Structures are given as structure tokens and as C-alpha cells.
Amino acid sequence: MGCALATMPLYANEFRLNMAKKESAELIQSLLNQAKELPHRDNQKLDALVKRTEMIIGKVFGEKSSYKTHLNKIWFSPGVYYTGMPDSNYDKSFKSGMGELINLINTMLEDVQLSNEFINETQQEEFSSKEVFIVHGHNEEMKQTVARVIEKLGLTAIILHEQPNKGRTLIEKFVDYSRVSFAVVLLSPDDVAFKKNESIEQSKLRARQNVILELGFFLGKLGRERVLALYDTNEQLEIPSDYQGVIYVAYDSDGRWRFDLARELRACGFNIDVNLLI
């Protein structure tokens, strides 16, 4: 199966941020290449380059960025003109302006690259944790069994209500303890639901709404490869249909799910011994 769960776009803010930073670096690099290849005193291409630089600054750093202020202060021609001014003055001004522009673009590129490195280091530090968050409903046996399997593999099972509150609100506590390397989401038949135009005979069993919400949260926060959804094999349990591409693992009585979980953990870089489950 190997780390193959789908991301929910609604919660994929961190993924989009990473992609935006990467694309920004590529844009600025292309801008730098364009500046270095600009023919000497080609005013038409210079005008296009300056306009493109201004546009990219606005898109990447914002319209009020100081980079735009610095760009507008760059001169590519003499500030004072007089009859008979030698071409060397124009050459010198153009060369000086291009030097300033290239330095500015280099600084922009370094700014974005450093930001990328910070994001990557933060993620690596987060994913180096041996903590696994367990999202659960009302099935106590399912929750405790999964927690014991995780601990048997040498990892730490995080169950939110077992952690100290420290004066925090529920959402603050959840966010703090969600800094884990992996999440296991337990879907158990805890609620009965049916459409308002249907009768109770048409009702289906569903997981708690908080479980579905947290499933989406972790898919976006950790990425699809670090979330495993285990579902109770009750035939009436309704599996969420909105999570296109999600692979659910059956919480079966034979315990095969334990090896599925271990395989997912190993595929995501966890150093665990599957023989401990035998």
C-alpha cells in the first residue's frame, strides 16, 4: 500500500505554501537570468525587464514591499543631461543601474531560498518525532488496542484527552499536540444519520463529526503519506465519500491491520521492527 492516502485541499495550506515558495524561487531565478543576458543599452528589453521585476515583486512579496521601493530608485541613465554628453556617461549609468538591479534580484532570490530552508527544517524537525496522534470516536477497545500496538513498535501514542490541559482551550490543546509525525484516524460507528427527506429506516452509522474534521486536518498538515484511516468492519458504517482517493484499512478481528499500519510507518521512515507484532 505504501503511503498512499490523498490530501484534502481545504486543509492543504502548508503544501500550497511550499509549492508557492518553490515557484517563487524559480520565477526570480528566471528574472536573474534575464537580467544577466540583457544586451547593453537595449532600452526596450530593459523596460520589459523592469516591469516584469515589479510584477514579480508584487506577487511574491506584496505590493508594499521595500523591494519595489528599491527598484524605483535605480537609474539606468544619467540624472542630468547636457548637450554633447559623451556616450561613456550613458554606458556608465546603464552598467551601474544593471549592477544594482542584479544585486536586488539576487537579494530577492536569497530571501525566498532562506524561507524555503526554514520551512524544510521545521518540517524535518516535526517529522523526526516518534509521536503518533490517534484520532478516535467512542470505541474504547479500538482506541486502546491501536495505542498499545503503536507503543509495542517503540513509538508514543498521543490520545488528546489523556494529555494535560495546562489552561488551554480545546482547540489550542489540539493544535499543540498535533505536532506529530504520523496520525491514525479511527472510524467507528458512533452516530446515526440520515437525510432530512429520508426516514429513520434509511439511516446509516457514521463516525463522529470531530473524527472526520480531524482526518481532514491531518491529511492537510502531515500529507497523505503520514495518515492512516482505520475503519470498523461493521457493514453499516458509512465511509466518507468526499475524500477522493483515500485508502481505508479495515480494522479486522484477525489483526491484519497491525501489519498494514507497521508497513505504512516503515514506508514513511520510522525505524520499527515488525517482528515485535508477532
N, C-alpha and C positions, 0 to 999 in steps of 0.2 A: 504493500500500500504506500509506504514511504513518503510521509509528509505531504499529503495531497488533499488539503482542505481549502475551500475557496474563501476569499476575503469579502466582507460585506462593505461596499463602497461608502455607506453612510458613516462608518467608523474608521475609514482608511486615511485619516488626516496625516498621520506620520509617514505613511507610504507616499502620499502625494507630495508632502514637503520634501522628502528625499529626492523624488523624481524631479521636482521643480528646481532644487539646488543643482542637481546634475545637469539639467538642461540649461540653466543659467550659466554655469561654468563653460559649457560648450559654446553658447552664444557669445560670451565675452572673449573666449579664445579665438573664435572666428573673426571677431571685431579687431583683435590684436593683429591677426594675420593680415587682414585687410589694410590696416594702418601701415604695417611694415612694408607692404608691397605697393603702396600708393606711389605713383610716378611723381617726380619732383615738380612742384608748382602746377599740378593738374587741378585747377580750381573747381572744375565740375565734379570730379570724383571726390575732392576734399569736402565739398558741400554735402554730397550724399553720405559720406562717412560721418561727418559731424551730426547730421540729422539722425542717422541710424544709431549713433552712440547715445544721443539724447533720448531716443525712444527706448533703447535697452535699459538705460539708467532708470527711466520711469517705471518700466515693467519689473525690473529686478529689485531696485532699491527704493522705489517710490518717487512720486513727482516732486517732493520737497527735499530730496536727497542733496547733501552737500556736494556730491559728485557732479550734479548738474550745475551748481554754482561755480565750481572749479572749471568746468568745461566752458562756460560762458565767458570766463576771464582769459581764455587762451587766445592769443593773437597770432595770426598766420601771415600778417603783412605789417609793414611799418605803421606805427601810430601817427606819424607826422609825414606829410608828403611835401615835396617841393619840386619845382621844375628842374629837370635834368638829374633827378636822383638816380644813382647807378644801380644796375641790376643786382649787384652784390648785396645791397641793402635788403632787397626783396628776398634774395636767396637766403640770407642770414635769418630774416624774420620767419620765413617758411620753415626752415630747418629747426629753428628754436621752437616754433609752435608745434611741429610734429613731434619733437622730443618730449614736450610737455604732455601732449595727447597720449603718446605711447606709455609714458610713466603713469598717467592717470588710469589708463586701461589695465596696466599691469597691477596697480593697486586694487582695482575693482575685482580682478581675477583672483588675487591673493585673498581678498576679503571673503569671496564665495568659497574658495577652496578650504580656508580655515574653518568656515562654518560647517562645511561638509565633514571635515575631520572631527569636529566636536560632536556632531550628530552620530557619526560612526563609532567614536569612542564611547559615547553614552550608551548606545545600543549594545556594544560588546560587553560593557560592564554589567548592564542589565541582564544579558543572556548568559553571563558567567555564573549566575546564581543557580543553586541546586534546589530552589523552591518551586513547587508545583501548586498552582491555585486550583482548588476544587470548587466548581460551581455546582450547587445541588438544590434539590427540591425537598420534599418531605419524606423521601425514602431513606430512613436512617441506616438500614442494613447496607444499602448500596453505597451510601457515603462512607461509612466506616470500613467496609471491605476494600474500596478503592484506596482510601487513605493508608490502610495497612500494607497494600501491595506497593504503593509508592515508597513507603518507608522501608519496606523489605529490600527495595532496589537501592537503598542508600540515599534517598532524596528526602526532602522535607515537604510534607503535605500542609498546605495553608487552607484552613477552613475558617472563614471570616468570623463567625460568631464565637469561635474559640480564642480569638486574639483580643488583647486588652483594648478598651475603648480610648483611654487617655484623653477624655473630654472632647473627642471629635464627634462630628455628625456622622451618620451612617455613610454618606457619600464620600466624606473625607477619609474615613477609615478604609472604605473600599478602594479608593484611588491609591492610598499609601501601600496597601497590601497587594495591589495588582502589579507591583514591580517584581515580577517573577519571570522565569524563563520558559514556562510552559503552563497550559491550562487544560484541565479535564472538565468537561461540561456534562453533567448527569441529567438526562432527560427521563423523568419518571412520571407516571400517570397520576398527577395530583389534582388537576382541575377538570371539571366537566363543563363543556361549552358547546353551543350550537348557535346558528344564525337566528336572528330575531324573527325571521319569517318561517322558521322550522319548528318542529315540535321536539319535546324532550327525548322522544324515541329516536330522533336523528342525532342526538348529541354524541360527542366523541371525547375521549380522555386526552388531556393535554398537559404538557409541562407547565410549571408556574411561569407567569409572565416575566418575573425577575430573572429566571434562568435563561429565557430567550434573549432578553436585553443584554445580559452579561455574556452570552455566547457571541452576539454581535460585537460587543465591546472588545473582547479578547481577540476575535478574528481581525479587527482593525488594528489593535495595539501591538499584538505579537506577530501577526502574519498567519496565514493559513497553515503553514508548516508547523506551528507551535500550539495548535489547538486540536484536541481530540474530543469528539462528541460521542458519548456512550448512551445508548437508549435501552430502556427496559423492553424486554421482548413481549410484553403484553400486546396482543394482537389489535387491541382497540386504541392503542396510543397513536395519536396523530403527530406525524413528523412535520415540522415547519417546511412549507414549500417555497418560501421566499429566498432561502439560502441556496441558490442555484449552484450545483457542483460540489456541495458539501458531501463528504463520505461519512456516513454514520456507522459506528461499530456496535454490534449487538452485545448487550450485557447478558451473556448466556449463562446458564446454570453449569455448563461444563468448564467454564473458566478460560475459554479460548481468548476472551477479550484481554486477559492479562498479558498474553504474548503479543497481541496486536499493539497494546499500549507500550510495552517494552520496545518493540520494533520501531515505533514512532519516535520514542525518546532517543534511541540509539541513532536513528537517521538524522536527528537534529543535534547530534554532537554530544549527547550525555554518555559519560563513561560508566556504563552499568553492566552487571553480569546477569544475563538472562537465566543462567543456571540456578540463581537464587530462587526462582519461581517454581522449581521442580521439587 
